[in-house]
Each structure stands twice: as C-alpha cells, then as structure tokens.
Amino acid sequence: MDRAQHLALADEAVMRAAKLADDAERYASNTREKTPAYAAASEAWSTVARTHAAIAALLPDTTTED
C-alpha cells in the first residue's frame, strides 16, 4: 500500500468518525443509551485515521508534479 492509499483511507476514516460523532451528539439529546456506542465507534475510526496518517507520513511521496 502506498502513501496515497493510506491518505485516502485516513480521509475515509475521518469522515466516518465525524458522522458517528454527529450521531452521538444527536442521540445525546434524545436517546442517551445509544450515545456511548456511537462515541466509541467514532473514537475507533479516529484511531484508524491517525494510524493511516502516521503510516503515510513515513512513506515517500510518489506523486509527480507535471
């Protein structure tokens, strides 16, 4: 897997984390029993995003400038 692929996966994970955080916030005001599960899932996706970003930072940039 190259740098660009890790960055793409990090971006996807960030989007999932943000969606789950929004869901957790919405449930916090309505149905509190669902909030911890959505918050935990959001944190897990945040960790995935950080991991892919960290791996990408260690890999060489293979993009070429035209």
C-alpha positions in Angstrom: 0.0 0.0 0.0 1.5 3.4 -0.9 1.3 6.8 0.7 -1.7 8.0 -1.4 -3.7 4.9 -0.5 -3.0 5.4 3.2 -4.0 9.1 3.0 -7.2 8.1 1.2 -8.1 5.6 3.9 -7.3 8.2 6.6 -9.6 10.6 4.9 -12.4 8.0 4.7 -11.9 7.1 8.4 -12.1 10.8 9.4 -15.4 11.1 7.5 -16.8 8.1 9.3 -15.6 9.3 12.7 -17.2 12.7 12.0 -20.5 11.1 11.0 -20.5 8.9 14.1 -19.7 11.9 16.3 -22.6 13.8 14.9 -24.8 10.8 15.5 -23.5 10.5 19.1 -24.3 14.2 19.6 -27.8 13.8 18.2 -28.5 10.8 20.4 -27.1 12.6 23.5 -30.1 14.9 23.4 -32.7 12.2 22.6 -31.8 8.6 23.4 -28.8 8.6 25.8 -28.3 4.8 25.8 -27.0 4.9 22.2 -24.6 7.7 22.8 -21.7 5.7 24.3 -21.7 3.2 21.5 -21.6 5.9 18.8 -18.9 7.9 20.7 -16.8 4.7 21.0 -17.2 3.9 17.3 -16.2 7.5 16.4 -13.1 7.2 18.6 -12.2 3.9 16.9 -12.4 5.4 13.4 -10.4 8.4 14.7 -7.7 6.0 15.7 -7.8 4.3 12.3 -7.4 7.7 10.7 -4.5 8.7 12.9 -2.8 5.3 12.1 -3.1 5.6 8.4 -1.9 9.2 8.5 1.1 8.2 10.6 2.0 5.4 8.2 1.6 7.8 5.2 3.9 10.3 6.9 6.7 7.6 6.9 6.3 6.6 3.3 7.9 8.5 0.4 5.8 10.8 -1.7 5.4 9.1 -5.0 3.3 11.8 -6.7 4.9 13.6 -9.6 4.5 17.2 -10.5 3.5 18.0 -14.1 
